[in-house]
């Protein structure tokens, strides 16, 4: 069927409208405001501003692409651009913007770490059926994607339950209302910054050890890259359960735990907890201290959270028997989350198959 469709280069279907727009630094984001800010992070809205001069000059709908993160967002409202790596794209020549968004989302772009990725996106050729067919395909994919969104929302509610239990047992660690002893991260665990195996040496990648990058944090999907034992020995690994915290760029404070023994790149700091802190308690405490973690980073065009600053952050240290009770509770929730993640992955696989059929003219 696609033989009847035109296969067009990127520039004939999409225009880059980024130039001429004011970009807002993460340090200038407001928690509330008149105008939403869309940056290159995973979430749709990263913050707000009240400065109308910062509004994107291109009328919605547009597609926002994260030059560093590869994140793609369909934005159908007026917004302001986040700084560094936020690209604004618009469908050209009457093509359906939602169809174009879905097609770009189906593309398999190389992972260049925190380097630029727009150069890869611009190489894509796009199959373009009639506009009516584009709209029909986009509507089908929208409906299928809505099921995935509902599943993710259910998983988020389970995660919120774990946080609610934490707050009831320990209070907000930023205020430590129960008066637990406080200690710095460097006292409570081994803090380390990751690295990338040398790319000019053979046998570094493609093994069985996950190689975690910021894009892998906070997602149920398997880690996209792996290293060999040789690659792991060239850098460092952390044990299962260690806290992994992004330390560079707009995603500072994004975090997750290592689900296996893992290697991780230089954009991540890790904490391997010692005997005074249980893994689940430590990670949740850091999640609730995200604002503290973000503010500890240097305020520059490309914010950086240095290891020396990160390891000085303090968290409350409750009695271990309370942490153990919390661990048992979260383990039960984790069983439900694991089941939910598997169902979510199955929906993702079905959606990928649907995309393949859609863009090959088989729907």
ChimeraX attribute file (.defattr): number of C-alpha atoms within 10 A of each C-alpha:
attribute: neighborCount
match mode: 1-to-1
recipient: residues
	/A:1	10
	/A:2	14
	/A:3	10
	/A:4	11
	/A:5	15
	/A:6	13
	/A:7	15
	/A:8	13
	/A:9	14
	/A:10	16
	/A:11	15
	/A:12	12
	/A:13	21
	/A:14	19
	/A:15	14
	/A:16	15
	/A:17	17
	/A:18	19
	/A:19	10
	/A:20	8
	/A:21	16
	/A:22	16
	/A:23	20
	/A:24	21
	/A:25	18
	/A:26	23
	/A:27	15
	/A:28	11
	/A:29	17
	/A:30	16
	/A:31	10
	/A:32	11
	/A:33	13
	/A:34	12
	/A:35	19
	/A:36	24
	/A:37	26
	/A:38	26
	/A:39	30
	/A:40	28
	/A:41	24
	/A:42	17
	/A:43	11
	/A:44	17
	/A:45	16
	/A:46	19
	/A:47	21
	/A:48	21
	/A:49	20
	/A:50	15
	/A:51	11
	/A:52	11
	/A:53	10
	/A:54	18
	/A:55	20
	/A:56	22
	/A:57	16
	/A:58	15
	/A:59	12
	/A:60	15
	/A:61	16
	/A:62	21
	/A:63	23
	/A:64	27
	/A:65	25
	/A:66	21
	/A:67	21
	/A:68	22
	/A:69	23
	/A:70	27
	/A:71	18
	/A:72	21
	/A:73	22
	/A:74	18
	/A:75	17
	/A:76	13
	/A:77	11
	/A:78	17
	/A:79	24
	/A:80	26
	/A:81	25
	/A:82	27
	/A:83	21
	/A:84	19
	/A:85	26
	/A:86	23
	/A:87	21
	/A:88	21
	/A:89	20
	/A:90	23
	/A:91	22
	/A:92	16
	/A:93	10
	/A:94	9
	/A:95	19
	/A:96	21
	/A:97	24
	/A:98	23
	/A:99	23
	/A:100	24
	/A:101	21
	/A:102	21
	/A:103	20
	/A:104	18
	/A:105	16
	/A:106	14
	/A:107	12
	/A:108	10
	/A:109	16
	/A:110	10
	/A:111	17
	/A:112	12
	/A:113	17
	/A:114	18
	/A:115	11
	/A:116	15
	/A:117	20
	/A:118	16
	/A:119	10
	/A:120	15
	/A:121	17
	/A:122	13
	/A:123	12
	/A:124	18
	/A:125	18
	/A:126	21
	/A:127	20
	/A:128	21
	/A:129	20
	/A:130	14
	/A:131	13
	/A:132	11
	/A:133	14
	/A:134	20
	/A:135	18
	/A:136	16
	/A:137	22
	/A:138	22
	/A:139	14
	/A:140	14
	/A:141	19
	/A:142	14
	/A:143	10
	/A:144	17
	/A:145	15
	/A:146	11
	/A:147	15
	/A:148	17
	/A:149	12
	/A:150	12
	/A:151	16
	/A:152	18
	/A:153	12
	/A:154	13
	/A:155	20
	/A:156	13
	/A:157	12
	/A:158	18
	/A:159	15
	/A:160	12
	/A:161	14
	/A:162	19
	/A:163	18
	/A:164	12
	/A:165	14
	/A:166	23
	/A:167	15
	/A:168	9
	/A:169	15
	/A:170	21
	/A:171	18
	/A:172	17
	/A:173	23
	/A:174	16
	/A:175	11
	/A:176	16
	/A:177	11
	/A:178	13
	/A:179	13
	/A:180	14
	/A:181	12
	/A:182	14
	/A:183	14
	/A:184	15
	/A:185	20
	/A:186	20
	/A:187	14
	/A:188	20
	/A:189	20
	/A:190	15
	/A:191	21
	/A:192	21
	/A:193	20
	/A:194	21
	/A:195	19
	/A:196	20
	/A:197	23
	/A:198	12
	/A:199	10
	/A:200	7
	/A:201	9
	/A:202	9
	/A:203	14
	/A:204	20
	/A:205	21
	/A:206	14
	/A:207	16
	/A:208	13
	/A:209	21
	/A:210	24
	/A:211	27
	/A:212	24
	/A:213	23
	/A:214	25
	/A:215	21
	/A:216	17
	/A:217	20
	/A:218	12
	/A:219	12
	/A:220	16
	/A:221	13
	/A:222	11
	/A:223	17
	/A:224	12
	/A:225	16
	/A:226	20
	/A:227	23
	/A:228	19
	/A:229	16
	/A:230	14
	/A:231	24
	/A:232	23
	/A:233	13
	/A:234	14
	/A:235	16
	/A:236	17
	/A:237	24
	/A:238	21
	/A:239	16
	/A:240	14
	/A:241	21
	/A:242	27
	/A:243	27
	/A:244	31
	/A:245	28
	/A:246	27
	/A:247	28
	/A:248	23
	/A:249	23
	/A:250	26
	/A:251	22
	/A:252	23
	/A:253	27
	/A:254	23
	/A:255	25
	/A:256	22
	/A:257	23
	/A:258	22
	/A:259	14
	/A:260	14
	/A:261	15
	/A:262	24
	/A:263	26
	/A:264	28
	/A:265	20
	/A:266	18
	/A:267	24
	/A:268	26
	/A:269	25
	/A:270	27
	/A:271	26
	/A:272	24
	/A:273	24
	/A:274	13
	/A:275	9
	/A:276	15
	/A:277	21
	/A:278	20
	/A:279	22
	/A:280	22
	/A:281	22
	/A:282	25
	/A:283	22
	/A:284	19
	/A:285	23
	/A:286	25
	/A:287	20
	/A:288	17
	/A:289	19
	/A:290	17
	/A:291	13
	/A:292	16
	/A:293	21
	/A:294	24
	/A:295	14
	/A:296	20
	/A:297	21
	/A:298	15
	/A:299	14
	/A:300	11
	/A:301	14
	/A:302	14
	/A:303	21
	/A:304	21
	/A:305	24
	/A:306	15
	/A:307	17
	/A:308	11
	/A:309	13
	/A:310	24
	/A:311	20
	/A:312	14
	/A:313	17
	/A:314	21
	/A:315	22
	/A:316	23
	/A:317	23
	/A:318	19
	/A:319	12
	/A:320	14
	/A:321	9
	/A:322	13
	/A:323	22
	/A:324	16
	/A:325	12
	/A:326	19
	/A:327	17
	/A:328	12
	/A:329	14
	/A:330	22
	/A:331	14
	/A:332	10
	/A:333	15
	/A:334	16
	/A:335	11
	/A:336	13
	/A:337	20
	/A:338	13
	/A:339	12
	/A:340	18
	/A:341	19
	/A:342	13
	/A:343	15
	/A:344	21
	/A:345	17
	/A:346	13
	/A:347	17
	/A:348	17
	/A:349	12
	/A:350	13
	/A:351	18
	/A:352	15
	/A:353	11
	/A:354	18
	/A:355	23
	/A:356	15
	/A:357	13
	/A:358	20
	/A:359	22
	/A:360	14
	/A:361	17
	/A:362	11
	/A:363	13
